[in-house]
Amino acid sequence: MSKLKKIPKFKTEAEERAFWESHDSADYVDWSQATRATFPNLKPSTKTISIRLSESMIARLKSEAHKRDVPYQSLIKVWLSEKLDVQ
């Protein structure tokens, strides 16, 4: 492999972003030496949504959540995840 170029020092994140948008990282990084990174404490991005549920459904959800000693919104997320088979 040819000699790698030196990665410049950047003053701002925007400057770095602009650089990588116009340059091939393979000219600067030996990807054959890369290892897979894990981020065990990284939480997935979430988005707040609003849904309309009947009062009786909310009461039943709260009752089920109370039996399990969890917040009802957390129980909803668990059940949706199980139904979608998403982990």
C-alpha positions, 0 to 999 in steps of 0.5 A, spaced: 500 500 500 502 506 498 504 511 504 498 514 507 497 522 507 497 525 514 490 527 517 490 535 518 488 538 524 481 541 524 479 548 528 472 546 528 467 540 527 464 543 521 471 544 518 472 536 519 466 535 516 467 539 510 474 535 509 471 528 509 465 530 505 471 531 499 476 526 501 477 519 501 478 516 507 482 510 504 488 515 502 488 517 510 487 511 514 489 503 513 482 500 513 486 493 513 488 494 520 481 497 523 478 493 528 470 493 530 468 498 535 463 496 540 459 502 544 455 498 550 453 504 553 450 508 547 443 508 547 439 508 540 436 515 538 429 516 540 423 520 537 417 522 541 411 521 538 403 522 540 398 517 539 391 517 541 388 511 546 382 510 549 382 511 557 380 504 558 386 502 554 390 507 558 387 504 564 389 497 562 396 499 560 397 502 567 394 496 571 399 491 567 405 496 568 403 496 576 403 489 576 410 488 573 412 495 577 414 498 571 412 505 568 406 504 563 410 507 557 416 503 558 411 497 558 408 499 551 415 500 548 417 493 551 411 490 548 412 494 541 419 491 541 417 484 542 411 484 537 416 487 532 421 482 533 426 488 534 431 488 540 
